């Protein structure tokens, strides 16, 4: 099968969050399953220096954006058999310090940037020597692409156009722009209507994809259900209910080639479920690295996160204010809201022997925190899939999660299936509920036999991308079989 994936970010080329991890892993493991995969993504600043084997591709782009034409070119890299990465090069749009924004806010021409990208991906899907059998696009930056494909099919310009799948990674980010930006699509005015691309007078890119994709997926089964409700639907729950028959939830996976505890260049000590001595050594090493008292017996709580309301930072700060009076340590790595950055810095200043707040992002440190932690805090307000709870399972850091989205799908509480318990869940979104969950963790830490059961269950859980690639292959086959 020839599969074209289009995404505004993909590991290892660009990343702001879980979208990039998912797309990069999906591309790799679909190729290893025997498919021919074309991954289309923008050519951002720094890629040429980091990947010197990227080569020019004999392809020039002249893309209409409203009354104007914008030129671009295509670069190519073939990282492994079956996988070809096509980079859309338009320096005016993509040679910037950020992907979507900088500290000052979103780029004001994001509509132009990503409608251009969607049209360029459509161009490749149609004219590559091996045309795509299926097109799979991701989130709002590619949201207009399903409409572009549908228009070419119904107009007869591309009668054999392949089916299109849209994956919704986070419904809260929709790509809303002034209605006048619809003209950039060059679609007939009739497409800008409440059942299609229009949202209260705005152009809504994600709504466009939801309206016109042949298949919709989300990154966990529970989130697929949640987004059809008013509470989690972010204003699009009505349309999602109408399209519920083509909406599927597939939980994200983990690339265990990167996230493992035995052959990991970021970890000073290797360990496994059978031999956890290395985990204790990693804990002592991290305590020394960050200047905390080195004590193998104190329970260490970790968090690697985006500092945003979605991630439950308000209740996490509140619960830690209360719980740091107990005998525990807490280590955080993350960036985002300046308010939360200041909050965690102040927390660390008030508890210098118990707390460290590392503002920013450091790949190696993220692995070391996961490996050193006894418990991992992830109290999200909502969580489409979540990846860090899956990483922490493999690293023997017991997740403490709120019952929502992919967190509920991936973690087993002792009240559900005692013999398979690998994490702690709580329901109410409150400081009190999270503090109670932390107290449960401290009790669990004191019960070494039960603690070992949780760790063994978590470290043996299988969320591999080999399995997920089979789920997506079955989905593509159903799409091709549909009339």
C-alpha positions as CSV (number, residue, x, y, z in Angstrom):
1,X,0.0,0.0,0.0
2,X,1.2,3.5,-0.8
3,X,0.5,5.8,2.2
4,X,1.1,9.5,2.3
5,X,1.3,11.1,5.8
6,X,1.1,14.9,6.0
7,X,2.0,16.6,9.2
8,X,3.3,20.0,10.4
9,X,5.8,18.3,12.7
10,X,7.4,14.8,12.9
11,X,10.2,13.4,15.0
12,X,13.2,13.5,14.5
13,X,12.8,16.6,12.3
14,X,10.5,18.9,14.3
15,X,8.6,18.7,17.5
16,X,6.4,20.7,19.9
17,X,4.5,17.8,21.4
18,X,3.1,14.3,21.1
19,X,1.9,14.9,17.5
20,X,5.5,14.8,16.3
21,X,6.2,11.6,18.2
22,X,3.2,9.9,16.9
23,X,3.7,10.8,13.2
24,X,7.4,10.0,13.2
25,X,6.8,6.6,14.8
26,X,3.8,5.7,12.6
27,X,5.7,6.5,9.4
28,X,8.7,4.3,10.5
29,X,6.6,1.3,11.6
30,X,4.3,1.4,8.6
31,X,7.3,1.2,6.4
32,X,8.7,-1.7,8.4
33,X,5.4,-3.4,8.0
34,X,6.0,-3.5,4.2
35,X,4.2,-0.4,3.0
36,X,5.6,2.4,0.9
37,X,5.3,5.5,3.1
38,X,5.7,9.1,2.0
39,X,5.9,11.6,4.9
40,X,5.4,15.2,3.9
41,X,6.4,17.9,6.4
42,X,7.8,21.5,6.2
43,X,11.5,22.2,5.8
44,X,12.1,24.2,9.0
45,X,15.2,26.1,10.1
46,X,18.1,23.9,11.2
47,X,17.2,20.8,9.3
48,X,19.9,21.1,6.7
49,X,22.5,21.3,9.4
50,X,21.1,18.4,11.4
51,X,20.5,16.1,8.5
52,X,23.2,16.7,5.9
53,X,21.9,13.8,3.8
54,X,18.8,15.7,2.8
55,X,18.9,16.1,-1.0
56,X,17.1,18.4,-3.6
57,X,14.2,16.8,-5.3
58,X,13.4,17.6,-8.9
59,X,10.1,19.3,-8.2
60,X,9.1,22.9,-8.2
61,X,5.9,24.1,-6.6
62,X,3.7,27.0,-7.8
63,X,0.8,27.1,-5.3
64,X,-2.2,29.4,-5.7
65,X,-3.1,31.3,-2.5
66,X,-6.1,33.4,-3.4
67,X,-5.2,35.6,-6.3
68,X,-1.5,35.1,-5.8
69,X,0.9,32.2,-6.5
70,X,3.6,31.2,-4.0
71,X,6.6,29.2,-5.2
72,X,8.5,26.5,-3.3
73,X,10.6,23.5,-3.8
74,X,10.9,20.0,-2.4
75,X,13.7,18.2,-0.6
76,X,14.0,14.5,0.1
77,X,15.5,12.1,2.6
78,X,15.3,8.3,2.6
79,X,16.1,7.3,6.2
80,X,15.2,3.6,5.8
81,X,13.7,1.1,3.3
82,X,10.1,2.0,2.5
83,X,10.1,5.4,4.0
84,X,10.7,8.7,2.0
85,X,10.5,12.0,3.7
86,X,9.5,15.0,1.5
87,X,10.2,18.4,2.9
88,X,8.3,21.4,1.6
89,X,10.8,24.3,1.3
90,X,9.4,27.8,1.4
91,X,11.8,30.0,3.3
92,X,9.5,32.9,3.8
93,X,7.0,30.6,5.6
94,X,9.2,28.0,7.4
95,X,12.7,29.4,8.1
96,X,11.7,30.8,11.5
97,X,12.7,30.1,15.1
98,X,9.3,28.5,15.9
99,X,6.9,26.2,14.2
100,X,3.6,28.0,15.1
101,X,4.6,30.8,17.3
102,X,7.2,32.6,19.4
103,X,7.0,34.2,22.8
104,X,5.1,37.1,21.3
105,X,2.3,34.8,20.1
106,X,1.2,32.9,17.0
107,X,2.6,33.9,13.7
108,X,0.0,36.2,12.0
109,X,0.3,34.4,8.7
110,X,-0.3,30.9,10.0
111,X,-3.3,30.5,7.6
112,X,-1.1,31.3,4.6
113,X,1.7,29.0,5.9
114,X,-0.3,25.9,6.4
115,X,-2.8,26.3,3.6
116,X,0.2,26.5,1.4
117,X,1.6,23.4,3.0
118,X,-1.7,21.5,2.6
119,X,-1.8,22.4,-1.1
120,X,1.9,21.3,-1.5
121,X,1.1,18.0,0.1
122,X,-1.9,17.5,-2.2
123,X,0.4,18.2,-5.2
124,X,2.7,15.5,-4.1
125,X,-0.1,13.0,-3.3
126,X,-1.4,13.5,-6.8
127,X,1.7,13.6,-8.9
128,X,4.4,11.4,-7.3
129,X,5.4,8.5,-9.5
130,X,3.7,6.1,-7.0
131,X,0.4,8.0,-6.2
132,X,-1.0,7.5,-2.7
133,X,-3.6,4.9,-2.1
134,X,-4.5,6.6,1.2
135,X,-3.8,10.1,2.5
136,X,-3.5,10.5,6.3
137,X,-3.3,14.0,7.7
138,X,-2.9,15.3,11.2
139,X,-4.5,18.1,13.2
140,X,-5.6,21.6,12.1
141,X,-2.4,22.6,10.1
142,X,-3.5,20.0,7.5
143,X,-7.2,20.4,8.1
144,X,-8.1,22.0,4.7
145,X,-6.4,19.2,2.8
146,X,-9.5,16.8,3.0
147,X,-11.6,19.6,1.5
148,X,-9.1,20.2,-1.3
149,X,-9.1,16.5,-2.2
150,X,-12.9,16.2,-2.0
151,X,-13.3,19.2,-4.3
152,X,-11.0,17.8,-6.9
153,X,-12.9,14.5,-6.8
154,X,-16.4,16.0,-7.1
155,X,-15.3,18.4,-9.8
156,X,-13.7,15.7,-11.9
157,X,-10.2,17.2,-11.7
158,X,-9.1,14.1,-9.8
159,X,-11.8,11.4,-10.1
160,X,-9.6,8.7,-8.7
161,X,-8.6,10.7,-5.6
162,X,-7.7,8.4,-2.6
163,X,-9.7,8.4,0.7
164,X,-8.4,10.7,3.4
165,X,-8.1,10.1,7.1
166,X,-7.8,12.9,9.6
167,X,-6.3,12.3,13.1
168,X,-7.4,14.7,15.8
169,X,-4.6,14.9,18.3
170,X,-6.0,17.8,20.4
171,X,-9.5,19.2,19.6
172,X,-8.7,22.3,21.6
173,X,-6.4,23.6,18.8
174,X,-8.5,24.2,15.8
175,X,-6.8,26.7,13.5
176,X,-9.4,29.5,13.6
177,X,-8.8,32.5,11.2
178,X,-10.8,35.4,9.9
179,X,-13.4,34.4,7.3
180,X,-11.5,36.3,4.6
181,X,-8.7,33.7,4.8
182,X,-11.0,31.2,3.2
183,X,-10.1,32.9,-0.1
184,X,-6.6,31.4,0.3
185,X,-8.1,27.9,-0.4
186,X,-9.3,28.9,-3.9
187,X,-12.4,26.7,-3.2
188,X,-15.8,27.7,-4.4
189,X,-17.6,30.0,-2.0
190,X,-20.3,27.4,-1.3
191,X,-17.8,25.4,0.7
192,X,-17.7,28.1,3.3
193,X,-20.8,27.2,5.2
194,X,-21.8,26.0,8.7
195,X,-21.8,22.3,7.6
196,X,-18.3,22.7,6.2
197,X,-15.4,25.1,6.8
198,X,-17.2,28.0,8.4
199,X,-17.4,28.4,12.2
200,X,-19.3,31.5,13.4
201,X,-17.9,33.6,10.5
202,X,-14.4,32.2,10.9
203,X,-12.4,29.8,8.8
204,X,-11.9,26.7,11.1
205,X,-9.3,24.4,9.6
206,X,-9.9,21.5,11.9
207,X,-13.7,21.7,11.4
208,X,-12.9,21.6,7.6
209,X,-11.1,18.3,8.1
210,X,-13.8,16.8,10.3
211,X,-16.4,17.7,7.7
212,X,-14.7,16.3,4.6
213,X,-12.3,13.5,5.7
214,X,-13.5,10.0,4.8
215,X,-12.3,8.7,8.2
216,X,-11.7,10.4,11.5
217,X,-9.4,9.1,14.3
218,X,-8.3,10.3,17.7
219,X,-5.4,9.1,19.7
220,X,-7.3,7.1,22.3
221,X,-10.7,5.3,22.4
222,X,-12.0,7.3,25.4
223,X,-11.1,10.6,23.8
224,X,-13.1,9.6,20.7
225,X,-16.1,9.3,23.0
226,X,-15.3,12.4,25.1
227,X,-15.1,14.8,22.1
228,X,-18.7,14.0,21.1
229,X,-19.9,15.6,24.4
230,X,-20.4,19.2,25.1
231,X,-17.8,19.1,28.0
232,X,-14.9,18.1,25.7
233,X,-16.2,18.9,22.3
234,X,-14.7,22.5,22.2
235,X,-17.7,23.7,20.2
236,X,-17.5,20.9,17.5
237,X,-19.3,18.2,19.4
238,X,-22.4,18.5,17.2
239,X,-20.5,17.9,14.0
240,X,-18.5,15.1,15.7
241,X,-21.7,13.4,16.7
242,X,-23.0,13.6,13.1
243,X,-19.8,12.0,11.9
244,X,-19.5,9.5,14.8
245,X,-19.9,6.5,12.4
246,X,-16.5,7.2,10.9
247,X,-14.8,8.2,14.2
248,X,-12.3,5.7,15.7
249,X,-10.0,6.0,18.7
250,X,-6.6,4.3,18.5
251,X,-4.3,4.7,21.5
252,X,-0.9,6.1,20.8
253,X,2.1,3.8,21.0
254,X,5.7,4.1,22.2
255,X,8.9,3.7,20.2
256,X,10.7,1.3,22.5
257,X,13.9,1.7,20.4
258,X,14.1,5.2,22.0
259,X,12.2,4.7,25.3
260,X,14.0,1.8,26.9
261,X,16.0,1.2,30.1
262,X,18.6,-1.3,28.9
263,X,20.2,0.4,25.8
264,X,19.7,4.1,26.5
265,X,22.5,6.6,26.0
266,X,20.8,9.1,28.2
267,X,20.8,6.8,31.3
268,X,24.0,6.3,33.4
269,X,22.7,2.9,34.6
270,X,20.7,0.2,32.8
271,X,18.0,-1.8,34.6
272,X,15.0,-4.0,33.9
273,X,11.9,-5.4,35.7
274,X,14.1,-8.4,36.7
275,X,16.9,-6.2,38.1
276,X,15.9,-2.8,39.5
277,X,19.3,-2.0,41.1
278,X,20.1,0.3,38.1
279,X,16.9,2.3,38.8
280,X,18.1,3.0,42.3
281,X,21.4,4.1,41.0
282,X,19.7,6.4,38.4
283,X,17.8,7.9,41.3
284,X,20.9,8.7,43.3
285,X,22.6,10.0,40.2
286,X,19.7,12.4,39.4
287,X,19.5,13.6,43.0
288,X,23.2,14.5,42.9
289,X,22.9,16.0,39.4
290,X,20.2,18.4,40.6
291,X,21.6,19.1,44.0
292,X,19.0,17.3,46.1
293,X,19.9,15.2,49.1
294,X,21.0,11.8,47.8
295,X,18.7,9.3,49.5
296,X,17.6,6.0,47.8
297,X,14.8,5.6,50.3
298,X,12.9,8.9,49.9
299,X,10.0,8.6,47.3
300,X,10.8,10.7,44.2
301,X,7.9,12.1,42.2
302,X,8.7,13.4,38.7
303,X,6.9,15.4,36.0
304,X,8.0,16.2,32.4
305,X,5.3,18.4,30.9
306,X,4.0,21.3,29.1
307,X,3.1,24.0,31.7
308,X,-0.4,24.6,30.6
309,X,-3.9,24.5,32.0
310,X,-4.7,21.3,30.1
311,X,-1.9,19.5,32.0
312,X,-3.4,20.2,35.4
313,X,-0.7,22.5,36.5
314,X,-3.0,24.5,38.8
315,X,-3.9,21.5,40.9
316,X,-0.4,20.0,40.7
317,X,1.0,23.2,42.2
318,X,-1.7,23.2,44.9
319,X,-1.2,19.6,45.9
320,X,2.6,19.9,46.0
321,X,2.3,22.9,48.3
322,X,0.5,20.6,50.7
323,X,2.4,17.4,50.2
324,X,5.9,18.6,50.2
325,X,5.5,18.8,54.0
326,X,5.8,14.9,53.8
327,X,9.0,13.0,53.3
328,X,9.2,13.1,49.5
329,X,11.1,14.8,46.7
330,X,9.7,16.3,43.4
331,X,11.5,17.0,40.2
332,X,9.9,18.9,37.2
333,X,11.1,19.6,33.7
334,X,8.9,21.7,31.4
335,X,8.1,25.1,30.0
336,X,5.0,27.0,28.9
337,X,2.8,29.5,30.8
338,X,5.0,32.1,32.4
339,X,2.6,32.0,35.4
340,X,3.2,28.3,35.9
341,X,7.0,28.7,35.3
342,X,7.1,31.3,38.1
343,X,4.9,29.1,40.3
344,X,7.2,26.1,40.1
345,X,10.3,28.2,40.6
346,X,8.8,29.7,43.7
347,X,7.9,26.2,44.9
348,X,11.5,25.1,44.5
349,X,12.8,28.2,46.3
350,X,10.6,27.5,49.3
351,X,11.6,23.8,49.4
352,X,15.3,23.7,48.3
353,X,15.9,20.3,49.8
354,X,12.8,18.7,48.3
355,X,12.0,20.3,45.0
356,X,13.7,21.2,41.7
357,X,12.1,23.1,38.8
358,X,13.9,22.8,35.5
359,X,12.4,25.3,33.0
360,X,13.0,24.4,29.4
361,X,13.4,21.1,27.6
362,X,16.2,18.7,27.7
363,X,15.8,15.3,26.0
364,X,18.4,13.6,28.1
365,X,17.1,15.0,31.4
366,X,13.5,13.9,30.5
367,X,14.8,10.3,30.2
368,X,16.7,10.6,33.5
369,X,13.7,11.9,35.4
370,X,11.5,9.1,34.1
371,X,14.2,6.5,35.1
372,X,14.9,8.0,38.5
373,X,11.3,8.7,39.6
374,X,9.3,6.3,41.7
375,X,6.0,8.0,40.7
376,X,5.1,10.2,37.8
377,X,2.5,13.0,38.1
378,X,0.1,13.5,35.2
379,X,-3.1,15.2,36.6
380,X,-4.4,16.4,33.2
381,X,-7.7,18.3,33.0
382,X,-8.1,16.5,29.6
383,X,-5.6,14.3,27.7
384,X,-6.3,13.0,24.2
385,X,-3.7,10.3,24.5
386,X,-0.7,11.1,26.6
387,X,2.7,9.6,26.1
388,X,4.6,10.3,29.3
389,X,2.4,8.0,31.3
390,X,3.4,5.2,28.8
391,X,7.1,6.1,29.0
392,X,6.9,6.1,32.8
393,X,5.3,2.6,32.8
394,X,8.3,1.3,30.9
395,X,10.7,3.1,33.2
396,X,9.1,1.7,36.4
397,X,7.8,5.1,37.5
398,X,4.2,4.5,38.6
399,X,1.8,7.0,37.0
400,X,-0.6,9.1,39.0
401,X,-3.2,10.2,36.5
402,X,-6.7,11.7,36.4
403,X,-9.4,9.5,34.8
404,X,-9.7,11.1,31.4
405,X,-8.9,10.3,27.7
406,X,-5.9,8.2,27.0
407,X,-4.9,8.2,30.7
408,X,-7.9,6.1,31.5
409,X,-7.3,3.8,28.5
410,X,-3.7,3.1,29.4
411,X,-3.4,2.9,33.2
412,X,-4.9,0.2,35.4
413,X,-5.9,1.2,39.0
414,X,-6.0,-1.4,41.7
415,X,-9.7,-0.9,42.1
416,X,-10.2,-2.1,38.5
417,X,-8.1,-5.2,38.1
418,X,-5.9,-5.8,41.2
419,X,-3.6,-8.3,39.7
420,X,-2.8,-6.0,36.7
421,X,-2.6,-2.7,38.7
422,X,0.2,-0.4,37.4
423,X,-0.9,3.1,38.4
424,X,-3.1,5.4,40.6
425,X,-6.2,7.1,39.2
426,X,-8.3,9.8,40.6
427,X,-11.5,11.3,39.2
428,X,-12.3,14.8,40.7
429,X,-10.3,17.7,39.2
430,X,-9.2,19.2,42.4
431,X,-6.2,19.8,44.6
432,X,-7.8,17.7,47.3
433,X,-8.2,14.7,45.0
434,X,-4.6,14.9,43.7
435,X,-3.2,15.2,47.2
436,X,-5.2,12.1,48.2
437,X,-3.7,10.2,45.2
438,X,-0.2,11.3,46.3
439,X,-0.9,10.0,49.8
440,X,-1.9,6.7,48.3
441,X,1.4,6.6,46.5
442,X,3.3,7.1,49.7
443,X,1.4,4.2,51.3
444,X,2.1,2.1,48.2
445,X,5.8,3.0,48.4
446,X,5.9,1.6,52.0
447,X,4.5,-1.7,50.8
448,X,7.5,-3.1,48.9
449,X,5.7,-6.2,47.7
450,X,2.8,-4.3,46.2
451,X,5.3,-1.7,44.8
452,X,7.1,-4.4,43.0
453,X,3.9,-5.8,41.5
454,X,3.0,-2.3,40.1
455,X,6.4,-1.9,38.6
456,X,6.5,-5.3,37.0
457,X,3.1,-4.8,35.5
458,X,4.0,-1.4,34.1
459,X,7.4,-2.4,32.7
460,X,5.9,-5.4,31.0
461,X,2.9,-3.5,29.4
462,X,3.0,-3.5,25.6
463,X,2.2,-0.2,23.8
464,X,4.5,-0.9,20.9
465,X,4.1,0.8,17.6
466,X,4.3,-2.5,15.8
467,X,0.9,-3.3,17.2
468,X,-0.5,0.2,16.4
469,X,0.8,0.0,12.8
470,X,-1.4,-3.0,12.4
471,X,-4.4,-1.1,13.7
472,X,-3.8,1.7,11.2
473,X,-3.3,-0.8,8.3
474,X,-6.7,-2.3,9.1
475,X,-8.2,1.1,9.1
476,X,-6.7,2.0,5.7
477,X,-7.9,-1.3,4.3
478,X,-11.5,-0.6,5.4
479,X,-11.2,2.9,3.8
480,X,-10.1,1.4,0.5
481,X,-12.9,-1.2,0.7
482,X,-15.6,1.5,1.2
483,X,-17.6,2.5,-1.9
